[in-house]
C-alpha cells in the first residue's frame, strides 16, 4: 500500500531558470480507463492542472530510477464564473504496461525542474487482500472535510471509493480547485490540513445530484453552461474506467448564449470520451468487483437497457465479492431523501447475482441496513423522472440472524449509507433513536440496524477471499461500528 508525500518538496529548484507554472491542482493519481485485471496491462493516470502552460514531462518505472517516459497531453477548459474565470491547462499522462500489485514510481518535471515525485501501487490481482475506504458528500471547505481526508489517509487504503457529491454546491471545476484538491492532495498531513491521499491512491467516484445541479425549463437536472461555464468537473477532474453503457439517460447540458456554447465546446473537448461513459462503469480490485451507476433523478433504472447492462456486468465477473455503488440510497430511513427510492428497481438483479454490499451517499449520515431481500410490487415511482417522489413499494425479507460477529453469513444484500464525509449532517436528533428508523410506507419494517448522524465518518473495508471486515471510523479516528462477513470456500 503506497501512501507517501514525496521527494524533497513540491518546488524543488531554488535556482530556477524559469518560473514554474501556478498549479490549480498538483499532480495526482487516477485509475484511468482500465476495468478488468490483466497481467502486464495495468495502467495509472497522472494528472495536474495549471493556470498557465509549461513544458512538462513525466517519467516512471518500478524503482526511483524510473526508466520510462510517458506521453503528456494537454487540453484547455474554462474554470470559474463567466465574468471572473479563465482557461486553465489540464494535463494528463498515462503510465502503461504495468504489473498488477506493483509499486510504480513517477516524477513530474517542468522545464527540467522536478515538480513532484511520488509512487502508487497498481490494483491487486485475484487472491490478494484489498483495503479501501468509502465516503461521500464531502468537499465544501469545512474542517470536517480535512478530518475525513486525514482519517482516510491514516487507514493506508489501496484506493478510495467515493459515493458521490465530491464537491459542493455545483460540481464545478473551480470548486474542485478550491475544495477538493487542496484537501485530498495536501502537502501537510493532519486533521486540520488533510493529506496527500491523491498522490498515491486512485480515487473512484460516482456522478451525483450536485454534479448536475441546475434546472432547465422543464425542471430537469441539467448542467447549464450559460449560468455555470465550468460545470461538470466530474468529467474532467476524474479519469475513471470507460467500459460503461451508452445510457438512454445521459447527463443533460444546456447552452443558449454564444459564451455558454463556447464554454460547453471547451468542456466537451476536455472531457472527450469520458463524457457520459464515466456515468456508469465497473472495475475489479483483488477479489472484489465494483459496479458504479448514475442514480440521478433523470435516470429510470427500470429501463431495460440499464437492467441488461447491470445484469451482464454482474454475470460476467468471476469476483468473489460484489459491490454496487450509486449516490441515491434505495433503502434509507433519513428524512431528507427517503422518497427517492427509484434504484430499488435494480434490487432483484443484485440478489440474483450475489451482490454483497450496496454503497450510497446523499443522506448525510451513516446507516447500515441488515441483510435484506426485496421484491418490487409497483415500478411507477421508478419511472417518475425528475421528481424526488419516487416511491417503490415491495415485499421485504430481512435477515435478523446475521449480527456480523457470531453470525457472519448474510442472507441478502447489505446496504451502507456513508454520506457523512464532510458536509453538514442530517437528522442529528435521530441518532440513538430507533423509533425514527422506520417508515409506514415500508410497513414499518426495521431494516436499518445502525444509524449515526452526530459525527462525520468514513467506511473501511478489508476484503480477503473468504472474509470481509467493515469498520466505520469517525472524524476523530474512533470506531463507531464494525461487522465481519464470511463466505464458505468454493
C-alpha positions, 0 to 999 in steps of 0.5 A: 500500500503506497501512501507517501508525500514525496521527494524533497518538496513540491518546488524543488529548484531554488535556482530556477531558470524559469518560473514554474507554472501556478498549479490549480491542482498538483499532480495526482493519481487516477485509475484511468480507463482500465476495468478488468485485471490483466497481467502486464496491462495495468495502467495509472493516470497522472494528472495536474492542472495549471493556470498557465502552460509549461513544458512538462514531462513525466517519467516512471518505472518500478524503482526511483530510477524510473526508466520510462517516459510517458506521453503528456497531453494537454487540453484547455477548459474554462474554470470559474464564473463567466465574468471572473474565470479563465482557461486553465491547462489540464494535463494528463499522462498515462503510465502503461504496461504495468504489473498488477500489485506493483509499486510504480514510481513517477516524477513530474518535471517542468522545464527540467525542474522536478515538480513532484515525485511520488509512487502508487501501487497498481490494483491487486490481482485475484487472491490478494487482500484489498483495503479501501475506504468509502465516503461521500458528500464531502468537499465544501471547505469545512474542517470536517472535510480535512478530518475525513481526508486525514482519517482516510489517509491514516487507514493506508487504503489501496484506493478510495471509493467515493459515493458521490457529491465530491464537491459542493454546491455545483460540481464545478471545476473551480470548486474542485480547485478550491475544495477538493484538491487542496484537501485530498492532495495536501502537502501537510498531513493532519486533521486540520490540513488533510493529506496527500491521499491523491498522490498515491491512491486512485480515487473512484467516484460516482456522478451525483445530484450536485454534479448536475445541479441546475434546472432547465425549463422543464425542471430537469437536472441539467448542467447549464453552461450559460449560468455555470461555464465550468460545470461538470468537473466530474468529467474532467477532474476524474479519469475513471474506467470507460467500459460503461453503457451508452445510457438512454439517460445521459447527463443533460447540458444546456447552452443558449448564449454564444459564451455558454456554447463556447464554454460547453465546446471547451468542456466537451473537448476536455472531457472527450470520451469520458463524457457520459461513459464515466456515468456508469462503469465497473472495475475489479480490485483483488477479489472484489468487483465494483459496479458504479451507476448514475442514480440521478433523478433523470435516470429510470433504472427500470429501463431495460437497457440499464437492467441488461447492462447491470445484469451482464456486468454482474454475470460476467465477473468471476469476483468473489465479492460484489459491490454496487455503488450509486449516490441515491440510497434505495433503502434509507430511513433519513428524512431528507431523501427517503422518497427517492427510492427509484434504484430499488428497481435494480434490487432483484438483479443484485440478489440474483447475482450475489451482490454483497454490499450496496454503497450510497451517499446523499443522506448525510449520515451513516446507516447500515441496513441488515441483510435484506431481500426485496421484491418490487410490487409497483415500478411507477415511482421508478419511472417518475423522472425528475421528481424526488417522489419516487416511491417503490413499494415491495415485499421485504425479507430481512435477515435478523440472524446475521449480527456480523460477529457470531453470525457472519453469513448474510442472507441478502444484500447489505446496504451502507449509507456513508454520506457523512464525509464532510458536509453538514449532517442530517437528522442529528436528533435521530441518532440513538433513536430507533423509533425514527428508523422506520417508515409506514410506507415500508410497513414499518419494517426495521431494516436499518440496524445502525444509524449515526448522524452526530459525527462525520465518518468514513467506511473501511473495508478489508476484503480477503477471499473468504472474509470481509471486515467493515469498520466505520471510523469517525472524524476523530479516528474512533470506531463507531461500528464494525461487522465481519462477513464470511463466505464458505470456500468454493 
